[in-house]
């Protein structure tokens, strides 16, 4: 995904430069009768190369936060009870037509 197509303008190539790419999909629960089982399971597929890139990305983000980065996340203790703590959010894209998607954060 990080490679620029032959006729793609340079500015689009910069937008498409991902830190790593991992495919994910959801699978319906398969533990019938277990009321504590989740409705769906999230399955994330990594190649060895993409896993190394993901690990580096996550370590870099953690270090950035530890060094005073100004990104926060909410940690919920209840429906309306939360606190803001240092952290970051990782977004993905989901396509309902195939019950899957990708996690592909952009490089900083």
Backbone as JSON Lines, residues from 0, in Angstrom:
{"i":0,"aa":"X","n":[0.8,-1.19,0.0],"ca":[0.0,0.0,0.0],"c":[0.85,1.26,0.0]}
{"i":1,"aa":"X","n":[2.05,1.2,0.51],"ca":[2.89,2.36,0.62],"c":[3.57,2.76,-0.68]}
{"i":2,"aa":"X","n":[3.49,1.94,-1.71],"ca":[4.13,2.24,-2.99],"c":[3.22,3.13,-3.83]}
{"i":3,"aa":"X","n":[3.86,4.04,-4.58],"ca":[3.11,4.96,-5.43],"c":[2.87,4.32,-6.79]}
{"i":4,"aa":"X","n":[1.64,4.38,-7.27],"ca":[1.32,3.9,-8.6],"c":[2.03,4.76,-9.63]}
{"i":5,"aa":"X","n":[2.28,4.22,-10.8],"ca":[3.04,4.9,-11.86],"c":[2.52,6.3,-12.16]}
{"i":6,"aa":"X","n":[1.22,6.48,-12.3],"ca":[0.65,7.77,-12.7],"c":[0.06,8.56,-11.54]}
{"i":7,"aa":"X","n":[0.34,8.17,-10.32],"ca":[-0.23,8.85,-9.16],"c":[0.59,10.1,-8.85]}
{"i":8,"aa":"X","n":[-0.08,11.22,-8.58],"ca":[0.65,12.43,-8.19],"c":[1.42,12.22,-6.89]}
{"i":9,"aa":"X","n":[2.52,12.96,-6.71],"ca":[3.38,12.82,-5.54],"c":[2.62,13.06,-4.24]}
{"i":10,"aa":"X","n":[1.73,14.07,-4.18],"ca":[1.05,14.36,-2.92],"c":[0.14,13.22,-2.47]}
{"i":11,"aa":"X","n":[-0.41,12.47,-3.39],"ca":[-1.23,11.31,-3.02],"c":[-0.34,10.21,-2.46]}
{"i":12,"aa":"X","n":[0.85,10.05,-3.01],"ca":[1.78,9.03,-2.51],"c":[2.12,9.28,-1.05]}
{"i":13,"aa":"X","n":[2.27,10.53,-0.66],"ca":[2.59,10.85,0.73],"c":[1.44,10.49,1.65]}
{"i":14,"aa":"X","n":[0.23,10.69,1.2],"ca":[-0.95,10.35,2.0],"c":[-1.04,8.84,2.21]}
{"i":15,"aa":"X","n":[-0.59,8.06,1.25],"ca":[-0.73,6.61,1.29],"c":[0.45,5.92,1.97]}
{"i":16,"aa":"X","n":[1.4,6.64,2.55],"ca":[2.58,6.05,3.16],"c":[2.24,5.56,4.56]}
{"i":17,"aa":"X","n":[1.93,4.29,4.68],"ca":[1.48,3.72,5.95],"c":[2.63,3.17,6.77]}
{"i":18,"aa":"X","n":[2.49,3.24,8.09],"ca":[3.49,2.69,8.99],"c":[3.49,1.16,8.92]}
{"i":19,"aa":"X","n":[2.3,0.57,8.82],"ca":[2.13,-0.86,8.65],"c":[0.71,-1.11,8.17]}
{"i":20,"aa":"X","n":[0.46,-2.31,7.7],"ca":[-0.89,-2.69,7.28],"c":[-1.21,-4.07,7.83]}
{"i":21,"aa":"X","n":[-2.37,-4.2,8.45],"ca":[-2.82,-5.49,8.97],"c":[-4.29,-5.66,8.6]}
{"i":22,"aa":"X","n":[-4.6,-6.79,8.02],"ca":[-5.99,-7.11,7.7],"c":[-6.68,-7.64,8.95]}
{"i":23,"aa":"X","n":[-7.95,-7.31,9.09],"ca":[-8.72,-7.87,10.2],"c":[-10.07,-8.31,9.71]}
{"i":24,"aa":"X","n":[-10.69,-9.17,10.5],"ca":[-12.04,-9.64,10.19],"c":[-12.73,-9.99,11.5]}
{"i":25,"aa":"X","n":[-14.03,-10.09,11.42],"ca":[-14.82,-10.47,12.58],"c":[-15.39,-11.86,12.34]}
{"i":26,"aa":"X","n":[-15.46,-12.62,13.41],"ca":[-16.06,-13.96,13.34],"c":[-17.12,-14.03,14.42]}
{"i":27,"aa":"X","n":[-18.31,-14.51,14.06],"ca":[-19.38,-14.66,15.06],"c":[-18.93,-15.62,16.15]}
{"i":28,"aa":"X","n":[-19.46,-15.39,17.35],"ca":[-19.08,-16.25,18.47],"c":[-19.44,-17.7,18.15]}
{"i":29,"aa":"X","n":[-18.6,-18.59,18.62],"ca":[-18.86,-20.01,18.36],"c":[-19.05,-20.8,19.65]}
{"i":30,"aa":"X","n":[-19.25,-20.1,20.75],"ca":[-19.46,-20.77,22.04],"c":[-20.93,-20.66,22.43]}
{"i":31,"aa":"X","n":[-21.75,-21.44,21.82],"ca":[-23.18,-21.41,22.1],"c":[-23.43,-21.83,23.54]}
{"i":32,"aa":"X","n":[-24.32,-21.12,24.2],"ca":[-24.64,-21.43,25.58],"c":[-23.76,-20.72,26.59]}
{"i":33,"aa":"X","n":[-22.71,-20.07,26.14],"ca":[-21.83,-19.34,27.05],"c":[-22.25,-17.87,27.03]}
{"i":34,"aa":"X","n":[-22.94,-17.43,28.07],"ca":[-23.47,-16.07,28.11],"c":[-22.38,-15.01,28.23]}
{"i":35,"aa":"X","n":[-21.17,-15.4,28.6],"ca":[-20.08,-14.44,28.74],"c":[-19.23,-14.33,27.47]}
{"i":36,"aa":"X","n":[-19.5,-15.15,26.47],"ca":[-18.74,-15.1,25.22],"c":[-19.11,-13.83,24.46]}
{"i":37,"aa":"X","n":[-18.16,-13.23,23.76],"ca":[-18.47,-12.02,22.98],"c":[-19.37,-12.36,21.8]}
{"i":38,"aa":"X","n":[-20.06,-11.34,21.28],"ca":[-20.9,-11.54,20.1],"c":[-20.06,-11.88,18.88]}
{"i":39,"aa":"X","n":[-18.91,-11.22,18.77],"ca":[-18.0,-11.45,17.65],"c":[-16.57,-11.45,18.17]}
{"i":40,"aa":"X","n":[-15.7,-12.14,17.47],"ca":[-14.27,-12.13,17.77],"c":[-13.57,-11.31,16.69]}
{"i":41,"aa":"X","n":[-12.57,-10.55,17.08],"ca":[-11.75,-9.77,16.16],"c":[-10.49,-10.56,15.88]}
{"i":42,"aa":"X","n":[-10.21,-10.81,14.61],"ca":[-9.03,-11.57,14.2],"c":[-8.18,-10.63,13.35]}
{"i":43,"aa":"X","n":[-6.92,-10.44,13.73],"ca":[-6.0,-9.56,13.0],"c":[-4.89,-10.41,12.43]}
{"i":44,"aa":"X","n":[-4.65,-10.3,11.12],"ca":[-3.62,-11.08,10.44],"c":[-2.39,-10.21,10.16]}
{"i":45,"aa":"X","n":[-1.22,-10.68,10.59],"ca":[0.05,-10.01,10.35],"c":[1.0,-10.93,9.61]}
{"i":46,"aa":"X","n":[1.68,-10.41,8.6],"ca":[2.84,-11.12,8.08],"c":[3.98,-10.81,9.05]}
{"i":47,"aa":"X","n":[5.07,-11.54,8.99],"ca":[6.2,-11.28,9.88],"c":[6.72,-9.85,9.67]}
{"i":48,"aa":"X","n":[6.82,-9.42,8.43],"ca":[7.33,-8.08,8.13],"c":[6.4,-7.0,8.69]}
{"i":49,"aa":"X","n":[5.09,-7.15,8.48],"ca":[4.14,-6.15,8.98],"c":[4.07,-6.16,10.51]}
{"i":50,"aa":"X","n":[4.27,-7.32,11.13],"ca":[4.29,-7.39,12.6],"c":[5.46,-6.59,13.15]}
{"i":51,"aa":"X","n":[6.62,-6.69,12.5],"ca":[7.79,-5.92,12.93],"c":[7.54,-4.42,12.77]}
{"i":52,"aa":"X","n":[6.91,-4.04,11.65],"ca":[6.58,-2.63,11.44],"c":[5.57,-2.14,12.49]}
{"i":53,"aa":"X","n":[4.59,-2.98,12.8],"ca":[3.57,-2.62,13.81],"c":[4.22,-2.47,15.18]}
{"i":54,"aa":"X","n":[5.11,-3.38,15.52],"ca":[5.79,-3.31,16.82],"c":[6.6,-2.02,16.92]}
{"i":55,"aa":"X","n":[7.31,-1.67,15.86],"ca":[8.09,-0.43,15.85],"c":[7.17,0.78,15.98]}
{"i":56,"aa":"X","n":[6.07,0.79,15.23],"ca":[5.11,1.88,15.29],"c":[4.58,2.05,16.72]}
{"i":57,"aa":"X","n":[4.17,0.95,17.35],"ca":[3.62,1.01,18.7],"c":[4.67,1.47,19.72]}
{"i":58,"aa":"X","n":[5.89,0.98,19.6],"ca":[6.96,1.41,20.51],"c":[7.26,2.89,20.32]}
{"i":59,"aa":"X","n":[7.31,3.35,19.07],"ca":[7.56,4.77,18.8],"c":[6.45,5.63,19.39]}
{"i":60,"aa":"X","n":[5.2,5.22,19.24],"ca":[4.06,5.98,19.78],"c":[4.11,6.0,21.31]}
{"i":61,"aa":"X","n":[4.43,4.86,21.93],"ca":[4.52,4.81,23.39],"c":[5.61,5.73,23.89]}
{"i":62,"aa":"X","n":[6.75,5.74,23.22],"ca":[7.86,6.62,23.61],"c":[7.46,8.08,23.45]}
{"i":63,"aa":"X","n":[6.79,8.39,22.35],"ca":[6.32,9.76,22.11],"c":[5.42,10.23,23.24]}
{"i":64,"aa":"X","n":[4.51,9.37,23.68],"ca":[3.59,9.72,24.77],"c":[4.37,9.88,26.08]}
{"i":65,"aa":"X","n":[5.29,8.97,26.35],"ca":[6.09,9.04,27.58],"c":[6.95,10.3,27.64]}
{"i":66,"aa":"X","n":[7.36,10.79,26.48],"ca":[8.22,11.98,26.42],"c":[7.41,13.27,26.4]}
{"i":67,"aa":"X","n":[6.14,13.18,26.72],"ca":[5.33,14.39,26.85],"c":[4.44,14.71,25.67]}
{"i":68,"aa":"X","n":[4.19,13.74,24.83],"ca":[3.25,13.96,23.72],"c":[1.91,14.4,24.27]}
{"i":69,"aa":"X","n":[1.18,15.21,23.52],"ca":[-0.06,15.79,24.05],"c":[-1.31,15.02,23.65]}
{"i":70,"aa":"X","n":[-1.17,13.76,23.3],"ca":[-2.31,12.93,22.92],"c":[-2.86,12.21,24.15]}
{"i":71,"aa":"X","n":[-4.2,12.2,24.27],"ca":[-4.83,11.5,25.39],"c":[-5.94,10.59,24.9]}
{"i":72,"aa":"X","n":[-6.29,9.64,25.74],"ca":[-7.44,8.77,25.5],"c":[-8.31,8.78,26.75]}
{"i":73,"aa":"X","n":[-9.54,8.35,26.6],"ca":[-10.44,8.24,27.75],"c":[-10.41,6.81,28.27]}
{"i":74,"aa":"X","n":[-10.26,6.69,29.59],"ca":[-10.35,5.4,30.26],"c":[-11.64,5.43,31.07]}
{"i":75,"aa":"X","n":[-12.57,4.58,30.69],"ca":[-13.9,4.57,31.31],"c":[-13.94,3.65,32.52]}
{"i":76,"aa":"X","n":[-14.54,4.17,33.6],"ca":[-14.8,3.39,34.81],"c":[-16.29,3.06,34.9]}
{"i":77,"aa":"X","n":[-17.09,3.76,34.12],"ca":[-18.53,3.58,34.06],"c":[-19.05,4.3,32.83]}
{"i":78,"aa":"X","n":[-20.36,4.27,32.64],"ca":[-20.96,4.86,31.44],"c":[-20.56,6.32,31.24]}
{"i":79,"aa":"X","n":[-20.64,7.13,32.28],"ca":[-20.29,8.55,32.19],"c":[-19.09,8.91,33.07]}
{"i":80,"aa":"X","n":[-18.4,7.92,33.58],"ca":[-17.28,8.15,34.49],"c":[-15.98,7.74,33.79]}
{"i":81,"aa":"X","n":[-15.19,8.74,33.4],"ca":[-13.94,8.46,32.72],"c":[-12.89,9.49,33.11]}
{"i":82,"aa":"X","n":[-11.65,9.15,32.82],"ca":[-10.55,10.1,33.01],"c":[-9.73,10.13,31.72]}
{"i":83,"aa":"X","n":[-9.09,11.26,31.48],"ca":[-8.21,11.41,30.32],"c":[-6.8,11.03,30.76]}
{"i":84,"aa":"X","n":[-6.18,10.12,30.04],"ca":[-4.82,9.7,30.36],"c":[-3.97,9.76,29.08]}
{"i":85,"aa":"X","n":[-2.65,9.9,29.22],"ca":[-1.79,9.91,28.03],"c":[-1.98,8.63,27.23]}
{"i":86,"aa":"X","n":[-2.09,8.76,25.94],"ca":[-2.27,7.6,25.07],"c":[-2.57,8.04,23.65]}
{"i":87,"aa":"X","n":[-2.89,7.09,22.8],"ca":[-3.24,7.39,21.42],"c":[-4.26,6.36,20.93]}
{"i":88,"aa":"X","n":[-4.92,6.71,19.86],"ca":[-5.95,5.86,19.28],"c":[-5.48,5.33,17.94]}
{"i":89,"aa":"X","n":[-5.76,4.09,17.66],"ca":[-5.42,3.45,16.4],"c":[-6.71,3.17,15.65]}
{"i":90,"aa":"X","n":[-6.84,3.72,14.46],"ca":[-8.05,3.58,13.66],"c":[-7.86,2.53,12.58]}
{"i":91,"aa":"X","n":[-8.96,1.95,12.15],"ca":[-8.96,1.02,11.04],"c":[-10.13,1.32,10.13]}
{"i":92,"aa":"X","n":[-10.18,0.64,9.01],"ca":[-11.28,0.78,8.05],"c":[-11.98,-0.56,7.92]}
{"i":93,"aa":"X","n":[-13.31,-0.53,7.93],"ca":[-14.12,-1.75,7.92],"c":[-15.07,-1.73,6.72]}
{"i":94,"aa":"X","n":[-15.16,-2.84,6.01],"ca":[-16.09,-2.97,4.89],"c":[-17.08,-4.07,5.24]}
{"i":95,"aa":"X","n":[-18.35,-3.7,5.37],"ca":[-19.36,-4.67,5.77],"c":[-19.61,-5.73,4.69]}
{"i":96,"aa":"X","n":[-19.26,-5.42,3.46],"ca":[-19.51,-6.37,2.37],"c":[-18.67,-7.64,2.52]}
{"i":97,"aa":"X","n":[-17.51,-7.54,3.17],"ca":[-16.71,-8.76,3.35],"c":[-16.38,-9.02,4.82]}
{"i":98,"aa":"X","n":[-17.07,-8.3,5.75],"ca":[-16.88,-8.5,7.18],"c":[-15.42,-8.37,7.6]}
{"i":99,"aa":"X","n":[-14.67,-7.49,6.95],"ca":[-13.28,-7.31,7.31],"c":[-12.8,-5.92,6.98]}
{"i":100,"aa":"X","n":[-11.52,-5.68,7.19],"ca":[-10.96,-4.37,6.91],"c":[-9.47,-4.36,7.13]}
{"i":101,"aa":"X","n":[-8.92,-3.15,7.27],"ca":[-7.49,-2.99,7.48],"c":[-7.21,-1.97,8.57]}
{"i":102,"aa":"X","n":[-6.09,-2.15,9.21],"ca":[-5.53,-1.16,10.13],"c":[-4.24,-0.69,9.44]}
{"i":103,"aa":"X","n":[-4.21,0.55,9.05],"ca":[-3.08,1.09,8.29],"c":[-2.78,2.51,8.71]}
{"i":104,"aa":"X","n":[-2.2,2.73,9.89],"ca":[-1.92,4.09,10.31],"c":[-0.87,4.73,9.42]}
{"i":105,"aa":"X","n":[-1.01,6.04,9.21],"ca":[-0.06,6.76,8.39],"c":[1.23,6.98,9.16]}
{"i":106,"aa":"X","n":[2.33,7.03,8.44],"ca":[3.6,7.37,9.07],"c":[3.56,8.85,9.45]}
{"i":107,"aa":"X","n":[4.22,9.17,10.55],"ca":[4.29,10.57,10.98],"c":[5.18,11.36,10.05]}
